[in-house]
């Protein structure tokens, strides 16, 4: 699902892209209404986050464009420093589906954004995440333990997303130790000098290849993972 971010501040815009990516959405960022219009026309945009503070963005004019487009209705989310009741009510009356306050607080904004995007019609909780393959020279490794098996299991990361990881094991255990449905208390790996620890569950096993879905990530680990993936796709 693609989300367009119309934001004058590059720093704030990138933070929003990280947050979107951490929730499984791909974001595109532009700085003004003028830049946004061709993107809306060319790409399948599910929602738009609009900066309504900076005059150069022409956020309110863009909202008018969206409201007057009879061919295509795109939900929009307001991004503003203005939290006064009358202004917020005005935005609600214009049809916004959510309101994000500046400056961005990663934890609070993440939770708010998650709730807003859940309102989108036909939202799929099991949507596919963007998957990336690390460069070979990165030599990304992970390790984990399986309940009831004493040895540490390690492997190289084949691909990675906000939803999970696939790994080629160096020391696959014998027997039926690894199988779909087995819960992993801690999958540990490092990205850009940041340690990540996620709870997970095995979803597929083929010879020495194991695919695991993340079931729990801290907000800090989620953001570090999002930054890594964003760097790869930008």
C-alpha positions in Angstrom: 0.0 0.0 0.0 1.5 3.4 -1.1 1.2 6.5 1.0 2.2 9.9 -0.3 3.8 12.4 2.1 3.5 16.0 1.2 5.9 17.7 3.6 8.1 20.8 3.4 10.6 19.6 6.0 12.9 16.9 4.7 13.7 15.7 8.2 10.1 15.5 9.2 9.2 13.8 5.9 11.8 11.1 6.4 10.6 10.4 9.9 7.1 9.8 8.5 8.5 7.5 5.8 10.3 5.5 8.5 7.2 5.2 10.5 5.1 4.2 7.5 7.7 1.6 6.5 7.7 0.2 10.0 4.0 -0.4 9.6 4.4 -2.1 6.2 3.6 0.8 4.0 5.7 2.3 1.2 5.9 6.1 1.4 6.7 8.7 -1.3 7.7 12.2 -0.3 7.2 15.5 -2.2 7.5 19.0 -1.0 4.5 20.7 -2.5 1.1 20.4 -4.1 2.6 21.0 -7.5 4.9 18.0 -7.0 2.1 15.9 -5.5 -0.4 16.2 -8.4 1.6 14.1 -11.0 2.4 11.5 -8.3 -1.3 11.1 -7.5 -2.0 10.8 -11.2 0.7 8.2 -11.9 0.8 6.0 -8.8 -1.7 4.0 -6.9 -1.8 6.1 -3.8 -4.0 4.8 -0.9 -3.7 7.9 1.4 -1.9 11.2 1.6 -0.2 12.9 4.6 -0.4 16.7 4.1 1.7 19.4 5.7 -0.8 22.3 6.1 1.6 24.7 7.9 4.0 25.8 5.2 2.6 28.1 2.6 4.9 26.8 -0.1 3.3 23.4 0.3 -0.1 24.7 -0.5 -1.6 21.9 1.6 -5.1 23.4 1.9 -5.3 23.9 -1.8 -4.3 20.3 -2.3 -7.1 19.2 0.0 -9.5 21.2 -2.2 -8.1 19.3 -5.2 -8.7 16.0 -3.5 -12.2 16.9 -2.3 -13.2 18.1 -5.8 -11.9 15.1 -7.7 -15.0 13.2 -8.7 -13.0 10.4 -10.4 -10.9 9.4 -7.4 -11.3 9.8 -3.7 -8.0 9.6 -1.8 -8.2 9.8 2.1 -5.9 12.4 3.6 -4.2 12.9 7.0 -3.3 16.3 8.4 0.3 17.0 9.6 0.4 20.2 11.6 1.8 22.1 14.6 -1.6 23.6 15.1 -3.6 21.8 17.7 -6.2 24.4 18.4 -9.7 23.0 18.7 -11.3 25.2 16.0 -8.5 24.4 13.5 -8.7 20.7 14.1 -12.5 20.7 13.7 -12.1 22.6 10.4 -9.8 19.9 9.1 -12.3 17.2 10.3 -15.1 19.0 8.5 -12.9 19.0 5.3 -12.8 15.2 5.6 -9.4 14.3 7.0 -9.2 10.8 8.4 -6.6 11.6 11.0 -4.4 14.3 12.6 -0.7 14.1 13.3 1.0 16.7 15.5 4.4 18.2 14.9 7.1 17.7 15.9 7.1 14.0 15.4 7.5 11.9 18.6 8.4 8.5 17.2 6.5 6.4 19.7 3.4 8.5 20.0 3.2 9.2 16.3 3.7 5.6 15.4 0.8 4.5 17.6 -1.4 7.3 16.2 -0.5 6.6 12.6 -1.2 2.9 13.1 -4.7 3.6 14.4 -5.4 6.1 11.6 -4.4 3.7 8.8 -6.5 1.0 10.2 -9.5 3.1 9.3 -8.7 2.7 5.6 -11.3 0.7 3.8 -10.2 -2.9 2.8 -7.1 -2.6 4.9 -5.4 -6.0 5.1 -3.6 -6.9 8.3 -1.7 -9.6 6.5 -0.5 -7.3 3.7 2.9 -8.1 2.2 5.8 -6.2 3.4 8.6 -4.8 1.3 11.4 -7.4 1.2 15.0 -6.5 0.6 18.1 -8.6 0.0 21.3 -7.5 1.9 24.4 -6.9 -0.2 26.8 -9.9 0.1 29.6 -7.8 1.5 27.3 -6.8 4.5 27.6 -10.4 5.7 24.4 -10.0 7.9 24.1 -12.8 10.4 21.5 -13.8 12.9 21.2 -16.4 15.7 18.4 -17.8 17.8 17.5 -20.6 20.2 14.6 -23.1 20.0 12.9 -24.2 23.2 14.0 -27.7 24.1 17.2 -27.5 22.0 20.4 -26.4 23.8 22.6 -25.3 20.9 22.6 -21.8 19.5 21.5 -21.8 15.8 23.1 -19.3 13.4 22.8 -18.4 9.8 23.2 -15.6 7.2 20.3 -13.4 6.3 18.9 -14.0 2.8 16.1 -11.4 2.9 14.5 -9.1 5.4 11.3 -7.1 5.8 9.4 -5.4 8.6 7.4 -8.7 8.8 10.1 -11.2 9.1 13.4 -12.8 7.9 14.7 -15.7 5.8 18.0 -17.2 6.8 20.3 -19.9 5.5 21.5 -21.8 8.5 25.2 -22.7 9.1 24.4 -25.5 11.6 20.8 -26.8 11.0 19.8 -29.2 13.7 18.9 -32.8 12.9 15.4 -34.1 13.1 12.2 -32.2 13.4 13.5 -29.4 15.7 12.7 -26.7 13.2 9.2 -26.7 11.7 6.4 -24.4 10.9 4.6 -23.1 14.0 7.6 -23.3 16.4 7.9 -20.1 18.4 11.3 -18.3 18.7 11.7 -16.3 21.9 14.6 -14.1 20.5 15.9 -13.7 16.9 19.0 -11.6 17.2 20.9 -9.7 14.5 22.6 -6.3 13.9 21.9 -3.6 11.3 24.1 -0.6 10.8 25.7 -1.2 14.2 22.3 -1.4 15.9 21.3 -4.7 17.6 17.8 -6.0 16.9 16.0 -8.6 19.0 12.6 -9.9 17.9 10.2 -12.6 19.0 9.1 -14.7 16.1 7.6 -17.9 14.7 8.8 -20.3 12.0 6.6 -20.2 9.0 8.5 -22.4 6.5 11.5 -24.7 6.5 13.2 -26.1 3.4 16.5 -28.0 4.0 18.7 -25.4 5.6 16.5 -22.4 4.7 14.2 -21.1 7.4 11.7 -18.3 7.1 10.5 -16.6 10.3 7.7 -14.1 10.9 8.3 -11.4 13.6 5.6 -11.5 16.2 7.0 -8.8 18.5 9.4 -5.9 17.9 10.1 -3.0 20.3 9.5 0.5 18.9 13.2 1.2 18.9 14.0 -2.0 17.0 11.1 -1.4 14.6 12.5 2.1 13.7 16.1 0.8 13.3 14.8 -1.9 10.9 12.7 0.7 9.0 15.7 2.9 8.6 17.8 0.1 7.2 15.1 -0.9 4.7 14.4 2.7 3.7 18.1 3.1 3.0 18.0 0.1 0.7 15.0 1.2 -1.3 15.6 4.9 -1.5 
